Amino acid sequence: MPEDAAIVPISRTVGQTRLVDEVIHTFTHSIKRPWVLPGISPTHKRVAVPLVVVVEFRNGKIQNERI
């Protein structure tokens, strides 16, 4: 993770079996980040990526998480 990586929350929706977060993932592209910028060498530019995180629960435990 880049040293300045941060998650900025935008909104959270909570249901009985699901939680949905909307966030902005910000960082300076100082290292390779293939899951965010595949095939792009570090540019040393500031990046902001909107993400949606869906967490599902079953029997009070996390069943899965999708980003």
PASEBA-1860 file (N, C-alpha, C; in nm, 3 decimals):
! residues 67
1> MPEDAAIV> 0.085/-0.119/0.000/0.000/0.000/0.000/0.088/0.124/0.000 ~ 0.054/0.223/-0.080/0.125/0.350/-0.074/0.108/0.412/0.065 ~ 0.208/0.488/0.108/0.205/0.547/0.242/0.085/0.638/0.266 ~ 0.039/0.705/0.160/-0.070/0.801/0.178/-0.207/0.743/0.139 ~ -0.217/0.612/0.125/-0.345/0.550/0.088/-0.449/0.580/0.194 ~ -0.571/0.609/0.148/-0.680/0.640/0.240/-0.813/0.595/0.179 ~ -0.907/0.568/0.266/-1.044/0.535/0.226/-1.133/0.647/0.279 ~ -1.204/0.713/0.189/-1.293/0.823/0.227/-1.437/0.772/0.215
9> PISRTVGQ> -1.508/0.758/0.327/-1.646/0.708/0.321/-1.740/0.811/0.258 ~ -1.830/0.761/0.175/-1.932/0.846/0.111/-2.069/0.815/0.170 ~ -2.106/0.686/0.169/-2.235/0.648/0.227/-2.231/0.503/0.273 ~ -2.322/0.469/0.364/-2.336/0.332/0.412/-2.485/0.300/0.419 ~ -2.522/0.185/0.364/-2.659/0.136/0.370/-2.656/0.001/0.442 ~ -2.740/-0.013/0.544/-2.740/-0.134/0.625/-2.877/-0.198/0.617 ~ -2.878/-0.328/0.585/-3.001/-0.407/0.585/-2.987/-0.520/0.684 ~ -3.084/-0.611/0.686/-3.080/-0.723/0.781/-2.967/-0.821/0.751
17> TRLVDEVI> -2.936/-0.842/0.624/-2.833/-0.940/0.588/-2.721/-0.882/0.502 ~ -2.721/-0.751/0.481/-2.624/-0.691/0.388/-2.587/-0.550/0.432 ~ -2.461/-0.516/0.410/-2.409/-0.381/0.433/-2.344/-0.336/0.302 ~ -2.374/-0.214/0.258/-2.315/-0.160/0.136/-2.248/-0.027/0.168 ~ -2.117/-0.019/0.141/-2.042/0.105/0.160/-2.002/0.160/0.024 ~ -2.018/0.290/0.008/-1.962/0.361/-0.107/-1.846/0.442/-0.053 ~ -1.727/0.426/-0.115/-1.607/0.492/-0.067/-1.524/0.543/-0.185 ~ -1.431/0.631/-0.155/-1.330/0.674/-0.252/-1.195/0.629/-0.197
25> HTFTHSIK> -1.122/0.550/-0.275/-0.988/0.504/-0.237/-0.888/0.600/-0.302 ~ -0.812/0.673/-0.222/-0.717/0.771/-0.274/-0.574/0.728/-0.239 ~ -0.481/0.760/-0.329/-0.341/0.729/-0.307/-0.257/0.798/-0.414 ~ -0.126/0.808/-0.387/-0.031/0.851/-0.489/0.023/0.725/-0.554 ~ 0.021/0.721/-0.686/0.061/0.602/-0.761/0.214/0.589/-0.760 ~ 0.268/0.554/-0.643/0.413/0.545/-0.625/0.465/0.401/-0.633 ~ 0.375/0.303/-0.630/0.411/0.163/-0.644/0.313/0.097/-0.739 ~ 0.348/-0.022/-0.789/0.256/-0.094/-0.876/0.130/-0.132/-0.799
33> RPWVLPGI> 0.015/-0.109/-0.860/-0.115/-0.144/-0.801/-0.195/-0.219/-0.907 ~ -0.158/-0.344/-0.939/-0.221/-0.414/-1.051/-0.372/-0.434/-1.038 ~ -0.425/-0.441/-0.917/-0.570/-0.461/-0.903/-0.647/-0.332/-0.932 ~ -0.579/-0.217/-0.924/-0.644/-0.088/-0.950/-0.605/-0.036/-1.089 ~ -0.476/-0.043/-1.120/-0.424/0.011/-1.247/-0.338/-0.096/-1.315 ~ -0.402/-0.202/-1.369/-0.325/-0.312/-1.427/-0.242/-0.266/-1.548 ~ -0.115/-0.308/-1.548/-0.027/-0.280/-1.661/0.028/-0.138/-1.667 ~ 0.001/-0.057/-1.565/0.048/0.082/-1.566/0.157/0.098/-1.462
41> SPTHKRVA> 0.276/0.139/-1.506/0.387/0.163/-1.414/0.355/0.284/-1.327 ~ 0.415/0.294/-1.210/0.389/0.408/-1.122/0.410/0.542/-1.193 ~ 0.312/0.630/-1.177/0.315/0.762/-1.241/0.346/0.874/-1.143 ~ 0.340/0.844/-1.014/0.358/0.941/-0.905/0.252/1.050/-0.908 ~ 0.138/1.020/-0.971/0.024/1.111/-0.972/-0.076/1.067/-0.866 ~ -0.160/1.158/-0.824/-0.265/1.131/-0.726/-0.379/1.058/-0.796 ~ -0.434/0.956/-0.731/-0.540/0.875/-0.789/-0.657/0.870/-0.690 ~ -0.778/0.876/-0.743/-0.899/0.859/-0.662/-0.990/0.761/-0.736
49> VPLVVVVE> -1.021/0.650/-0.670/-1.100/0.544/-0.731/-1.228/0.523/-0.650 ~ -1.345/0.542/-0.713/-1.469/0.513/-0.641/-1.489/0.362/-0.631 ~ -1.530/0.315/-0.514/-1.553/0.172/-0.492/-1.685/0.151/-0.420 ~ -1.744/0.035/-0.445/-1.862/-0.009/-0.371/-1.824/-0.141/-0.304 ~ -1.848/-0.152/-0.175/-1.818/-0.272/-0.098/-1.950/-0.330/-0.048 ~ -1.973/-0.456/-0.083/-2.095/-0.525/-0.040/-2.054/-0.638/0.053 ~ -2.105/-0.637/0.176/-2.076/-0.742/0.274/-2.208/-0.810/0.307 ~ -2.209/-0.943/0.295/-2.330/-1.018/0.328/-2.305/-1.101/0.454
57> FRNGKIQN> -2.409/-1.111/0.537/-2.400/-1.182/0.664/-2.495/-1.302/0.666 ~ -2.453/-1.406/0.736/-2.539/-1.522/0.760/-2.511/-1.570/0.902 ~ -2.616/-1.584/0.979/-2.604/-1.629/1.120/-2.508/-1.542/1.200 ~ -2.513/-1.411/1.175/-2.432/-1.317/1.252/-2.285/-1.311/1.214 ~ -2.246/-1.380/1.107/-2.107/-1.381/1.062/-2.099/-1.335/0.917 ~ -1.981/-1.285/0.879/-1.962/-1.243/0.740/-1.964/-1.365/0.650 ~ -2.052/-1.363/0.551/-2.060/-1.473/0.454/-1.968/-1.445/0.336 ~ -1.970/-1.321/0.285/-1.881/-1.283/0.176/-1.868/-1.132/0.169
65> ERI> -1.767/-1.090/0.094/-1.743/-0.948/0.071/-1.703/-0.930/-0.074 ~ -1.766/-0.833/-0.138/-1.734/-0.802/-0.278/-1.697/-0.655/-0.288 ~ -1.589/-0.627/-0.359/-1.545/-0.488/-0.376/-1.553/-0.454/-0.524
END
